[in-house]
């Protein structure tokens, strides 16, 4: 496989060695603690032996041995192999830990030193795997995209594993912080409620307010660019609107536009107008003076220069505003629902379920909002790559 790999730094070598040793200790602890979950003699005897078959232990030992063999060859372009082996090892230990938590809940036991040592070792293995994948530099676009997705997915999956193990292992009350498994169970049982809230908040208030706010900011920027009078008069007003606090603006919009989604969309319009205005004005000024002089030499008027030179040069700034506004719109709509809304919506559900101490439902709404906002941002980022493929920030080295 052709490609380029960054030279391993000393800290990478040390991390790789420590992670491999920690993983070896974790897998060894799995073998030694097969009949005792918490490491204390005489407690939970026989509960661990049936949790993981012998083939799983043998597979883990083989994988760890392969990772140890790959250790001296890190500088010889074996980062991908090492990353895959480390990922499999960490997944094996994580699977054992989650099974041990289920056994501990059944036997009413608390995790001991063996459990926490295995968790630390598995986390270090996953850390080393992410380090290996993140340092691969390849000329293959498909492999670069795959690694670009794999690294955050692996990192996020291990954050969920740590969250699950820490919350359940330390016995954190659900009212303070529920486990991811409890949140997933509540979300699966409340799909109709979550869908109705998603429609009310995201599909109506967020998308409509975001579109109107970005469009009005863009058109205002074009008008300001054309008229010096508007530049002196409209720009300070836009700055003033951006400084309005949302907690004071939302009740006013509810009084003006009612309790349904139009009042939330109005808040989103106010929040997204100024970022689009400022970024578009900056983008219209981003073209090179020599390019503008060349357009005038060719006899191009204002409209031709704007359409063929200045607007394409402003597209990175415009998409930057679109992505910023995608998160601002979601935050604004949810917060605005705290001040008056029908009995549906993400903000309404969060505020009411907190009062009922149903924290798992609150986190289900938060997770849905995070997924929706991240997906919206990701779609805008993909569209940006299509539109501004010529820009140096998009044409990453080694991928184009």
SESEVEX-368067 format. One line per field, with one value per residue (C-alpha): x, z, y; residue number from 1; chain. Coordinates in Angstrom, 3 decimals, always signed. Layout:
<nodes>
u: [X:...]
w: [Z:...]
v: [Y:...]
pos: [NUM:...]
unit: [A:...]
</nodes>
This chain:
<nodes>
u: [+0.000:+1.484:+1.295:+3.121:+3.350:+4.518:+7.732:+6.886:+7.684:+9.230:+5.957:+4.166:+6.609:+6.238:+2.434:+2.414:+4.604:+2.584:-0.709:+0.514:+1.784:-1.455:-3.458:-1.329:-1.966:-5.696:-5.933:-3.842:-6.230:-9.094:-7.479:-6.608:-9.987:-12.136:-13.914:-13.858:-15.247:-14.125:-10.796:-11.834:-11.537:-14.772:-17.070:-19.065:-17.327:-18.093:-19.820:-17.003:-16.023:-19.134:-19.145:-16.427:-15.560:-11.999:-11.850:-12.303:-9.339:-7.216:-8.227:-7.320:-3.945:-3.173:-4.196:-2.104:+0.885:+0.480:+0.331:+3.509:+5.239:+4.204:+5.682:+9.297:+7.966:+6.027:+8.579:+8.230:+4.746:+2.666:+0.510:-2.686:-2.013:-1.075:-4.187:-6.485:-4.909:-5.083:-8.722:-9.647:-7.833:-9.553:-12.931:-12.405:-11.646:-14.555:-16.917:-15.692:-16.105:-19.696:-20.521:-18.927:-21.111:-24.217:-22.971:-22.236:-25.770:-27.210:-25.038:-25.351:-21.567:-19.337:-16.381:-12.983:-9.367:-9.364:-12.260:-10.755:-7.318:-8.916:-10.809:-7.633:-5.747:-8.497:-8.719:-4.960:-5.220:-7.944:-5.904:-2.928:-5.165:-6.507:-2.939:-1.922:-4.859:-4.550:-0.907:-1.446:-0.829:-2.030:-2.426:-5.603:-8.664:-10.958:-8.579:-8.134:-11.930:-12.335:-9.729:-11.296:-14.536:-12.954:-10.970:-13.915:-16.171:-13.633:-13.047:-16.784:-17.491:-14.900:-16.310:-19.634:-17.906:-16.122:-19.382:-21.224:-18.522:-17.943:-21.634:-22.585:-19.333:-19.351:-23.093:-23.890:-27.609:-29.647:-31.063:-27.545:-26.271:-27.943:-25.911:-25.936:-27.772:-30.577:-30.802:-30.967:-33.727:-35.762:-35.246:-36.336:-39.492:-40.296:-39.750:-43.136:-42.567:-39.037:-40.225:-42.959:-40.464:-38.015:-40.650:-41.757:-38.303:-35.949:-38.030:-40.115:-38.445:-34.773:-34.791:-37.240:-35.613:-32.127:-33.088:-34.785:-32.015:-29.186:-30.986:-31.783:-28.223:-26.815:-29.082:-28.377:-24.644:-25.085:-27.059:-24.465:-21.670:-23.453:-24.479:-22.088:-25.145:-26.459:-22.982:-23.005:-26.627:-27.587:-24.405:-24.644:-28.294:-27.303:-24.633:-27.248:-29.589:-26.795:-26.189:-29.795:-29.986:-32.034:-33.664:-35.105:-35.866:-37.762:-40.668:-41.115:-41.276:-43.817:-45.980:-45.675:-45.956:-47.783:-46.823:-46.308:-43.141:-43.216:-42.080:-39.143:-38.289:-38.285:-35.729:-33.590:-33.797:-32.460:-29.663:-28.489:-28.795:-25.632:-23.129:-24.190:-24.016:-20.505:-19.061:-20.536:-19.141:-15.738:-15.968:-16.900:-13.695:-11.557:-10.868:-7.440:-7.171:-5.254:-8.113:-10.609:-8.368:-8.227:-12.033:-12.243:-9.638:-11.904:-14.782:-16.789:-19.430:-20.367:-22.800:-20.382:-17.549:-19.807:-21.111:-17.898:-15.248:-16.377:-19.182:-17.072:-14.279:-16.795:-18.165:-15.785:-16.915:-20.585:-20.349:-18.519:-21.531:-23.952:-22.185:-21.994:-25.671:-26.655:-25.649:-26.873:-30.303:-30.752:-29.651:-31.894:-34.980:-34.573:-33.987:-36.899:-39.229:-38.546:-40.575:-43.813:-44.686:-47.371:-47.010:-44.422:-40.841:-37.328:-37.120:-40.580:-39.733:-36.432:-37.950:-40.922:-38.996:-36.413:-39.250:-40.462:-36.923:-36.993:-33.365:-33.052:-35.688:-33.851:-30.663:-32.569:-33.705:-30.160:-28.796:-31.385:-30.535:-26.815:-27.321:-29.574:-27.207:-24.134:-25.850:-26.957:-23.430:-21.994:-24.309:-23.270:-19.605:-20.104:-21.862:-19.024:-16.492:-18.495:-18.883:-15.440:-13.342:-10.884:-10.053:-6.719:-8.503:-10.493:-7.694:-5.874:-2.325:-2.176:-5.893:-6.416]
w: [+0.000:-1.062:+1.318:+3.650:+7.399:+9.796:+11.593:+15.071:+17.843:+21.132:+22.949:+20.467:+21.106:+24.868:+24.555:+22.347:+24.772:+27.823:+26.118:+24.974:+28.457:+30.026:+27.581:+28.397:+32.092:+31.441:+29.437:+32.048:+34.708:+32.685:+32.842:+36.525:+37.605:+35.581:+38.724:+40.772:+39.407:+42.111:+42.991:+46.537:+47.449:+48.149:+46.577:+43.429:+42.943:+39.620:+38.165:+35.825:+34.395:+32.275:+31.117:+28.463:+26.714:+26.553:+22.818:+23.543:+25.919:+23.363:+20.638:+22.863:+23.700:+20.013:+19.106:+21.883:+20.826:+17.256:+18.542:+20.529:+17.438:+15.484:+18.141:+16.819:+13.285:+13.913:+11.876:+9.027:+7.928:+10.010:+11.743:+10.167:+11.272:+14.763:+14.983:+13.946:+16.418:+19.261:+18.433:+18.545:+21.836:+23.428:+22.100:+23.672:+27.081:+26.782:+25.987:+29.081:+31.257:+30.137:+30.765:+34.190:+35.012:+34.191:+36.460:+39.214:+38.994:+39.243:+42.227:+43.926:+43.947:+43.436:+41.024:+42.601:+41.650:+38.871:+37.089:+37.241:+36.141:+33.140:+32.304:+32.424:+30.325:+27.699:+27.533:+26.950:+24.203:+22.499:+22.934:+21.241:+18.414:+17.786:+17.845:+15.178:+12.870:+13.306:+12.191:+8.911:+5.878:+2.682:-0.936:-1.354:-0.893:+0.071:+2.818:+4.103:+4.303:+6.014:+8.632:+9.048:+10.029:+12.003:+14.421:+15.783:+15.818:+17.835:+20.164:+20.651:+21.239:+23.989:+25.605:+25.839:+27.265:+29.902:+30.706:+31.121:+33.256:+35.496:+36.118:+36.841:+38.498:+40.904:+41.526:+40.385:+41.002:+37.812:+38.775:+38.547:+35.444:+33.797:+31.960:+28.139:+28.195:+30.287:+27.912:+24.903:+26.525:+27.294:+23.764:+22.197:+24.310:+23.446:+19.700:+18.976:+21.523:+20.265:+16.655:+17.489:+19.368:+16.464:+13.977:+16.115:+17.008:+14.214:+11.069:+11.723:+14.015:+13.307:+9.546:+8.678:+11.017:+9.834:+6.177:+6.699:+8.921:+6.608:+3.488:+5.015:+6.277:+2.867:+1.013:+3.546:+3.010:-0.749:-0.187:+2.243:-0.165:-2.897:-0.812:+1.526:+3.139:+4.245:+5.427:+7.879:+8.956:+8.721:+10.032:+13.535:+13.723:+12.899:+15.587:+18.051:+17.143:+17.666:+21.173:+22.299:+25.030:+23.994:+27.435:+26.946:+23.254:+23.441:+25.615:+23.349:+20.266:+22.009:+22.644:+19.019:+17.123:+19.539:+21.342:+18.296:+16.223:+14.386:+17.560:+17.880:+14.220:+14.776:+17.564:+15.253:+12.512:+14.876:+16.089:+12.622:+10.817:+12.087:+11.659:+8.019:+7.481:+8.888:+7.188:+3.798:+3.985:+4.863:+1.980:-0.538:+0.410:+0.159:-3.578:-4.619:-5.750:-8.846:-9.808:-9.463:-11.554:-14.198:-14.268:-14.777:-17.545:-19.314:-19.040:-16.442:-14.577:-10.902:-11.467:-13.580:-11.107:-8.240:-9.932:-11.486:-8.969:-5.620:-4.787:-5.567:-3.415:-0.619:-0.586:+2.140:+4.385:+3.552:+4.381:+7.572:+8.592:+7.513:+9.725:+12.700:+12.320:+12.165:+15.804:+16.884:+15.387:+17.335:+20.602:+20.050:+19.225:+22.246:+24.667:+23.195:+23.935:+27.645:+27.572:+26.050:+23.629:+22.914:+24.717:+22.217:+21.357:+22.579:+24.905:+26.333:+26.923:+28.610:+30.978:+31.948:+32.343:+34.560:+36.855:+36.920:+37.639:+34.442:+33.661:+31.221:+29.009:+29.265:+28.057:+25.256:+24.046:+24.394:+22.396:+19.660:+19.479:+19.302:+16.499:+14.558:+14.939:+14.039:+10.993:+9.825:+10.262:+8.432:+5.453:+5.193:+5.390:+2.536:+0.462:+1.185:-0.159:-3.374:-3.867:-2.690:-3.923:-5.373:-2.010:-0.331:+2.931:+1.112:-1.056:+1.819:+1.060:-0.189:-0.961:-4.153]
v: [+0.000:+3.304:+6.185:+8.458:+8.062:+10.704:+9.877:+8.511:+10.941:+9.759:+10.405:+8.143:+5.320:+5.702:+5.807:+2.732:+0.796:+1.831:+1.022:-2.382:-3.223:-1.985:-4.058:-7.101:-6.550:-6.176:-9.382:-11.168:-9.885:-11.326:-14.771:-14.541:-13.134:-15.504:-16.748:-13.535:-10.315:-7.898:-9.530:-10.448:-14.103:-15.883:-13.231:-13.843:-17.150:-18.715:-15.675:-14.680:-18.042:-18.361:-14.747:-15.087:-18.375:-19.630:-18.896:-15.198:-15.216:-17.046:-14.592:-11.670:-13.179:-13.740:-10.196:-8.745:-10.839:-9.544:-5.980:-6.579:-7.976:-4.875:-2.601:-2.520:-1.904:+1.281:+3.200:+0.680:+1.781:-0.602:+1.981:+0.694:-2.881:-1.752:+0.441:-2.418:-4.836:-2.349:-1.567:-5.251:-5.722:-2.736:-3.902:-7.328:-5.840:-3.380:-6.262:-8.099:-5.005:-4.379:-8.038:-7.803:-4.801:-6.848:-9.633:-7.124:-5.714:-9.225:-10.213:-6.771:-6.288:-3.267:-3.339:-3.699:-3.086:-5.686:-4.001:-0.518:-1.731:-3.410:-0.207:+1.890:-0.641:-0.849:+2.942:+3.191:+0.591:+2.616:+5.796:+4.180:+2.922:+6.426:+7.733:+5.220:+5.983:+9.749:+9.761:+7.913:+10.148:+8.497:+9.585:+7.524:+9.797:+6.924:+5.767:+9.300:+9.731:+6.358:+7.222:+10.653:+8.917:+6.080:+8.241:+10.291:+7.207:+5.230:+8.161:+8.708:+5.017:+4.898:+8.014:+6.147:+3.064:+5.162:+6.945:+3.645:+2.039:+5.048:+5.762:+2.163:+1.183:+4.135:+3.903:+7.443:+8.189:+8.329:+11.712:+13.151:+11.347:+8.340:+5.729:+5.720:+2.390:+3.907:+6.868:+4.537:+2.471:+5.595:+6.959:+3.660:+3.699:+7.339:+7.500:+9.071:+11.836:+12.489:+12.632:+15.132:+17.301:+17.051:+18.173:+21.115:+22.429:+21.444:+21.022:+24.125:+26.654:+25.886:+25.292:+28.066:+30.595:+29.623:+29.998:+33.369:+34.724:+33.651:+34.887:+38.275:+38.675:+37.776:+40.203:+42.945:+42.415:+42.829:+46.045:+47.409:+46.562:+48.503:+51.527:+53.399:+55.016:+51.613:+50.633:+53.538:+53.107:+49.411:+47.800:+49.377:+48.297:+44.732:+44.873:+46.081:+43.228:+40.689:+42.046:+41.472:+38.789:+35.786:+35.496:+38.979:+38.605:+35.299:+36.519:+39.543:+37.324:+35.087:+38.151:+39.264:+35.961:+33.650:+30.460:+28.250:+27.803:+31.209:+33.000:+30.585:+31.045:+34.824:+34.421:+32.287:+34.939:+37.598:+35.324:+34.254:+37.590:+39.303:+36.394:+36.042:+39.801:+40.174:+37.091:+37.960:+41.498:+40.084:+37.627:+40.317:+42.126:+38.978:+39.117:+40.301:+43.967:+42.890:+40.591:+43.436:+45.683:+42.959:+42.758:+46.528:+46.263:+43.794:+46.264:+44.320:+46.283:+45.934:+43.073:+41.051:+41.572:+40.592:+37.442:+36.160:+37.226:+38.551:+36.117:+33.012:+34.460:+35.068:+31.509:+30.207:+33.079:+32.478:+28.789:+29.637:+31.742:+29.004:+26.453:+28.805:+29.660:+25.987:+25.591:+29.012:+28.333:+25.100:+26.700:+29.715:+27.655:+25.358:+28.229:+30.202:+27.288:+27.737:+30.971:+29.734:+26.960:+24.367:+21.042:+19.830:+20.727:+19.973:+22.955:+22.292:+18.618:+19.405:+21.959:+19.771:+16.511:+18.191:+19.226:+15.612:+14.320:+12.221:+12.947:+10.048:+11.682:+14.992:+13.334:+11.601:+15.040:+16.368:+13.432:+13.964:+17.670:+16.849:+14.328:+16.687:+19.639:+17.586:+16.089:+19.533:+20.867:+17.855:+18.319:+21.968:+20.940:+18.446:+21.088:+23.501:+21.015:+20.744:+24.481:+25.660:+22.739:+25.232:+26.847:+25.890:+25.038:+22.334:+20.969:+19.232:+18.013:+14.464:+14.132:+16.090]
pos: [1:2:3:4:5:6:7:8:9:10:11:12:13:14:15:16:17:18:19:20:21:22:23:24:25:26:27:28:29:30:31:32:33:34:35:36:37:38:39:40:41:42:43:44:45:46:47:48:49:50:51:52:53:54:55:56:57:58:59:60:61:62:63:64:65:66:67:68:69:70:71:72:73:74:75:76:77:78:79:80:81:82:83:84:85:86:87:88:89:90:91:92:93:94:95:96:97:98:99:100:101:102:103:104:105:106:107:108:109:110:111:112:113:114:115:116:117:118:119:120:121:122:123:124:125:126:127:128:129:130:131:132:133:134:135:136:137:138:139:140:141:142:143:144:145:146:147:148:149:150:151:152:153:154:155:156:157:158:159:160:161:162:163:164:165:166:167:168:169:170:171:172:173:174:175:176:177:178:179:180:181:182:183:184:185:186:187:188:189:190:191:192:193:194:195:196:197:198:199:200:201:202:203:204:205:206:207:208:209:210:211:212:213:214:215:216:217:218:219:220:221:222:223:224:225:226:227:228:229:230:231:232:233:234:235:236:237:238:239:240:241:242:243:244:245:246:247:248:249:250:251:252:253:254:255:256:257:258:259:260:261:262:263:264:265:266:267:268:269:270:271:272:273:274:275:276:277:278:279:280:281:282:283:284:285:286:287:288:289:290:291:292:293:294:295:296:297:298:299:300:301:302:303:304:305:306:307:308:309:310:311:312:313:314:315:316:317:318:319:320:321:322:323:324:325:326:327:328:329:330:331:332:333:334:335:336:337:338:339:340:341:342:343:344:345:346:347:348:349:350:351:352:353:354:355:356:357:358:359:360:361:362:363:364:365:366:367:368:369:370:371:372:373:374:375:376:377:378:379:380:381:382:383:384:385:386:387:388:389:390:391:392:393:394:395:396:397:398:399:400]
unit: [A:A:A:A:A:A:A:A:A:A:A:A:A:A:A:A:A:A:A:A:A:A:A:A:A:A:A:A:A:A:A:A:A:A:A:A:A:A:A:A:A:A:A:A:A:A:A:A:A:A:A:A:A:A:A:A:A:A:A:A:A:A:A:A:A:A:A:A:A:A:A:A:A:A:A:A:A:A:A:A:A:A:A:A:A:A:A:A:A:A:A:A:A:A:A:A:A:A:A:A:A:A:A:A:A:A:A:A:A:A:A:A:A:A:A:A:A:A:A:A:A:A:A:A:A:A:A:A:A:A:A:A:A:A:A:A:A:A:A:A:A:A:A:A:A:A:A:A:A:A:A:A:A:A:A:A:A:A:A:A:A:A:A:A:A:A:A:A:A:A:A:A:A:A:A:A:A:A:A:A:A:A:A:A:A:A:A:A:A:A:A:A:A:A:A:A:A:A:A:A:A:A:A:A:A:A:A:A:A:A:A:A:A:A:A:A:A:A:A:A:A:A:A:A:A:A:A:A:A:A:A:A:A:A:A:A:A:A:A:A:A:A:A:A:A:A:A:A:A:A:A:A:A:A:A:A:A:A:A:A:A:A:A:A:A:A:A:A:A:A:A:A:A:A:A:A:A:A:A:A:A:A:A:A:A:A:A:A:A:A:A:A:A:A:A:A:A:A:A:A:A:A:A:A:A:A:A:A:A:A:A:A:A:A:A:A:A:A:A:A:A:A:A:A:A:A:A:A:A:A:A:A:A:A:A:A:A:A:A:A:A:A:A:A:A:A:A:A:A:A:A:A:A:A:A:A:A:A:A:A:A:A:A:A:A:A:A:A:A:A:A:A:A:A:A:A:A:A:A:A:A:A:A:A:A:A:A:A:A:A:A:A:A:A:A:A:A:A:A:A]
</nodes>
